[in-house]
Amino acid sequence: MTHRSTPEWQSVAVGQGSYTRVQADALLTAARAHPLANRTGTNVLVDGGRQLHARQMVGVIAAPGCSLEILPKIDGADGEAGVRRRLVRMLDVALGLDLDLGVAASMARQDETLLDVLIRHFADGLLAQVRRGLPRRYLQCEDDLPALRGRLDVGRQFTRNIVRPDRLACRFDQLDPDTPLMRVMAAAVVTCARHARGAETQRRLVELRHALTDIPLVPLARLPWRDVRIDRSNRRWASLFTLAKLLLGRHWQDTGHDAANPDGLTLLFPMNDLFEAYVAALLRRAMAGTGVEVSAQGGGLHCLGRHTGEVLEHGTHFATRPDILLRQGGKVVAIIDTKWKRLAADPLGKGGVQQGDVYQMMAYARLYRCPELMLLYPAVAGAGEGVRRAFGMAGGAERLSIATVDVGQGEAAVVDGLRALGRSLASGRQVLVDNGLATA
């Protein structure tokens, strides 16, 4: 098994001591087959002849006999294991995987990939829940028994059993572990067993298969996803169900599993989307109790509509989806758009911002009548975090702030940084940061 790891936007060699040409082609095929890939797969992985060039997708691409792990560029993380730890934590927060603290030690091991870590957590969590007991549902059963169980079916007793006085026609309810949820779990166990590399993880998956032996195996294409109901009776299984969807390729748009290729399981995450979801989740936590509501991918206002010569109150074409809205008293007070890229050098005093991003924020200011707007980027190590620049918008009093947040630090510090940014936006008062020094 040939495995390599690389940061996003970097390359891995093809040739002696690395992937063979056949393996490289298999990885390219897996990349093209992913739901998020364009027709040629060049937004995931690019063939450079003697090199494979990664793009801004992170995760694991797997194919027969080989795999490639693409990690994000996170400044301040402690080596490859530290980056992987931060990535797993971002996935945990953004997707609600509910990873426990005990998995942190396994994430520091250099020989484990992102896929290994997620499978290990799934096996650990599922085994813990199975030992507590499987969720069951009541099934209505009918049977002819020597003793009464439940209720007597009088009609059947005096027709079918008229010549069998030793049998009673019974109707009764029976608890059955064969539920849609457990069928998904059983399928996930079998799928993970094909890809798990750790001996301890494999042992736990074998134990799980024996524990779920009464659950019939269903092909992935026929799993009863829509029949799964998470309620108070099985709430403790919610995060495991989310992780099972991830591993089986059914979690929104970020994973892909080719049923015809059992040797490969591809998990890919667009870093722009992941960064947005991570920031939104932590900002929601940071602003709890402040009276400011945080909503992700809200808005939905349209830019254009039928021209009548009058003021157009509501558009009907070209819907907008701002990354994060801050509302206070039902009114949008600030809009944040996240960008997973480093701020460029700023020779012309433009804050390193791309022109298209500025146009987008100006459209948001107009549509949502919002006074505070922010473009939020990951911080560069040693450069500090917070509001870097603030611009006024021509023709109005709106303010566009350029800010950074350091996702390489501890989560409590990230929450504190986002709380400061959220409060400054909601209040309209900001503190600029220059080379790590706060200035009013």
N, C-alpha and C positions, 0 to 999 in steps of 0.2 A: 504494500500500500504506500503510494507516494503522496505525501502531504506537505504543503507549503502554506505559510502565512505571509501576508503583505498588507501594508496600509493602503487605504483608498488613494486613488490617483498614482499609485506606484506600479512597478512591474515585477514579474517573476520570470526566470529564464526557462527556455525550452531547449533541451539538449542534454549533453552529458552531465550527469550528477543531479539532474532535475527531472522534469516531465519529459516523457518521450513525445514524439509528434502525435502518435495515436492518442495518448492521454490528453494532450493539449486540445486536440480536436474534440474529444469526448466532453471536456469541460466547456468548450465553446458551444457544443450542441446543447448541454444542460442549461447554459446561460440563455440561449435563444429560446428554449422551451419555457422559461419562467414567465408567469403571467404579467410581470412588470416590464419585460423586455420589449424593445421595439422589434421590427421585423427581422433585423439582422443581429439583434442582441448587443449592439455596440454601446448601449447605455449601461450595460452590465460588465462586459468583458470584451476587449478588442484584441484581435490577432495581429501581432507585430512580427510574425515570422519566427524569430529567435526569442521572442518575449511575448507574454500575455500581459496586457495593460488593464488594470482594474479601474473602474469608474466609481461614481459616488453611491454605490450600493455596498452595504456591509453585511457580513454573515458568512455562510458556508455554501460553496458549490461542490456537489459531490457527483462522481461518475465512477464507472467500474474501474477499480484499482487505483483511484486517485481522488484527491479532494483539495480544494483551495479555500482558505479562510481569509476573508477581507475584513480588516479592522479599521475603525475610524481613527482619524488623527485627533488625539486629545492631548493638548499641552498639559504638562505637569503630572501625567500619569507615570507610574513607576514601571517602565518597560512594557513588554508585550503582555505580560500577565496583568499588570495594572490597567492597561487599556481594555483588556477583555473584561476585567472586573467592573470597570465603569460602564462598558457596553451592556453587560448583563443587568446592571442596576438600572440603566436607562430603560431597557426593555421591561424590567420588573415594574417600574413606575408607570411607564406609558401604556402598557398592556394589562396591568393589574394581575401579574402572575403570582404575587404573594410569595415570593421567595423567602425562605427563612434564613436566619443568620448563620446556621450551621453549614450552608453551602459555600460560605465565603472562603473557607480553607481549600476546598476543591478547586475554586476558581483561580487560585494562585499557582496551581501546578502547570508547568510549562508544556507537558505532554497532552494537555486537554484542549480541545477546540471549543468554540461556542456551542456546537452541536452536542459534544460530550457533556458539557455542563448542564444544558437544558434536559438532556435525557436522564442524567443522574438525578437532577432535582425531581423530575417527573416520577422516576422509580421510587425515590425516597418518600415523596409525598403520597403517592398512590398506595405504597405498602403500609404506611402509617394509617391511612383511612380504611384500607381493607381489614386491617387488624382490629379496627373499632367496629366493623360490621358493614355489610353492603346495604345500600338503600334498596328497599323492596316495595313492590306495589301489590295491591289486592287483585286477584283474578277470580272471576266467578267460575266455579267448577260444578260439574255434575258427574255423579258416579253412583254405582250400586254397591253398597257397603254392608257388611254383616251387622253393624251398629249404626245408630242414627248420628249423623254429623251435620250440623247446620239445621236446615229445614227439610221436611219431607215433601217430595214432589208427588202429590196425590195422584195426579193424572197418569204419570209414568208408572207409579206403583201398581195401579190397578189395570194397566194395559200390558206393558212389557214384563213386569215382574209378577203378573197374576199367578203364574205357575212356579214362582220362586219365593216362597215364604221366608227363606233364609237370607234374602237380600232386601235392603231398603233403598229406595230411590232418593238420594240426598242431593240437596243443593247447598253449597257452602262457599265461603271466600277463603282463598289461600294466598299467603304471602309468597311472592316469586321474585328472585333477584334478577331475572332476565328482563331488564328494562332498557329503553333506548340509551340512557346514559351509560350503563354498564357495557353495552355492545360497543359503544365508542371507546371506552376504556380498554376493553379486551383487544380491539383492533390496534389501538395505540401501543399496547404492550408488545404485540407481535411485530409491528413496524419498527419500534425502537430496538428490539432484540436483533434485528438485521443490521443495525447501524452502530450499536454501542460497542466501544472498544475496551472499556475498563472491565477487568475480571469481576470486581465487586458489583458493578452495575449489572453485568450479565447475570450474576448469581441472584440478584434481587428480581430481575425480570423473569427468570425461571420460576422463582417462588411465586411471583404474581400470576404467572400462567397457570400454575397448579391451583392457586386460590380461586381463579376465575374459570375453572374447568367446566362449570355448569353454564357458562355464558357462551352461546354459539358464536362462532366467528362468521362475520359478514364481510363480503368484499367491500373495499373502500368506497367504490362508486355507489354502493347500496346502503351505506350507513344511514340510520334514521336521524339525521341532524335536526330536522324540523320538529321531531317528536320529543326532543329533550326539553324538559321543563325544570328550571332551577327555582325552587321555592324554599319555604322554611324547613321542610323536611330533609332537604339535601343541600342546604346552603354551604356546608363545609366542603362540598365537591366543586364549587363554582370556579375557583382558581385552577384546579386540575383540569376541568373541562376546557377552560381557556387555553391551557398549555397543550392539551390533546389536540385542539383545533389547530394550534400553531404547528405541531409536529406532523399532523396529517394533512397540512396544506389547506385548511379551511378557515384561516383567520384573516379576515378582511382581504387585503390585496397583497400581503407581504410574504407569502410562502408558496412554494410550488412542489408538488409531488407527482412524479410520473409513475402511474401504476404499472406501466409496461416495462419499467426499468427499476426493479427492486434494489439494485446496487447503488442507486443514487437518490439522496434526499437533499433538496436545495432549500436553504433558509436564507432569504435576502430581505434586507430592510433599507428603504431609501432614507439616507441620513437626514435629508430635509424634513421628511414627515416624522421621523423618530424624534428629532430635536424639537420640533413643534409640539408633539404630544407630551414629551417629557417636561418642557417648560410650562405648558398649560396645566399639567397635573400638579407640579410643584407650586406654581403661582396660585392655583386654587387653594392649596393648603396654606400658602403664605398669607393670603388675604382673608382667610376664614375669620369671622367675627368683626370685620372692619366695615361691613355694610356694602362692600364692593363685590359684585357678582362677576365671576370669570367664566366665559363661555368660549369654547373652541369651535372653529369652523361655523360660526353663527352668521348673522347678518342676512345674506341672501338677497339684498337689494339689487335691482337691475339698473344698468347704466342708461339705456336708451329706450325710447318708446315713440309712439306716433306723434308727429309734430302738428300742433294745432295753432301755434302762434301765442298760446298762453303758457304760463309757467307749468311745467310738467312735474306733478307731485310724485308720481310713481312710474318707473320704467317697466318695460315688459321683455326686454332683450338684454343679453349679456349679464348674467347673474354674477355677483361678487361673493367671495367667501374669504373674508379676512381671517387670518390665523387665530387671533385671540381678541375678543372684545371685553372691555371692562365697562360694566354698567353700574350706575348708582341711582337709586330711586327710579328705576325703569328706563333711564336715559343713558345712551352710550357716551361715556366721558373720555375714553381712550381706546385706541386700536394699536395692537402690537403685531408686527409681521416678523417672523423668525427667519433667519438666513444661516444655513450651515456652511459658512465659508469665512475665510479670514479677511478682515478688512485690508484692502490694498494700501500701498503707500499713497501719501496725500500731498503730491507736489503742488496742486492747484487750490488747496484749501477746501475740497469738496467732501472731506470726511471719509474718503475711500469708498464711497457708495456708488453703485452702478446707476446709470441714468434711468433705465427701465424701472428700477425699484422705486425711484423718486416719483415717476409718473403714476405708478400704482398707488402710492400713498396719497398723492394729491387727489386722485379719483375717490379714494375712501373718505378724505376730508370733506369733499363736496357732497357725496351721497349720504353720509351718516351725520353730517353737520357736527363733526367731532373736533374739539379744540386741540387735543393732544394725540400725537401719533409717534410711533417708535419703530425703528428697525433694530432688531436685537440679534447680535452675532456672538459666536463663542469667543471668549477672551484668549489672547495670546499670552503664553507664560511670561511672567515678569512685567506685563504691561498694565496690571491692575484691571479692575472691572467697574462698571457703572456707566453713567452718561458721558460719552466722549465729546460729542458736539451737539449743538442745538441750532436749528435753522428756522427762520420764519418763512411762511409761504406767501408769495406775491399775490396781492389782491385780497388778502385776508389776515386774520390774527392767529391762524393755526400755527402750531409749533411741531416740527419734525425733529425728533431726537435720535441720535445714533448712539447705541449703548451696547455693552458687552456683558456676558455672564461667564464665569469660570466653571465649566462643568467638570474640570479635573480635580476639584477640591471635594471635601466631604459634603454629603447631602445637606446637612444642617446649614453649612455656610452658603450653599446654593440657594436654599430657601430664604435665608436672611438677605442675600443680595437681591433676590426677586421681590421680597417684601418691600425693600427700600425703593426699588424701581416702581412697583405698583402704587405705593403711597405717593410717590412724587408725581406720577401721572394723574392720579385721582385728585390730588390737591392743587396741581398746576405749579408746584414749587420743585425746582430741580437743583442738584449739586453736580457740577461738572468735575470730571476726573482728568487730570493731566499728568501722565507718566506716573500714575499710582498715587498722586497727591490730590486730595479733594480741595476744590476751590469754589467759592460761592459764585 
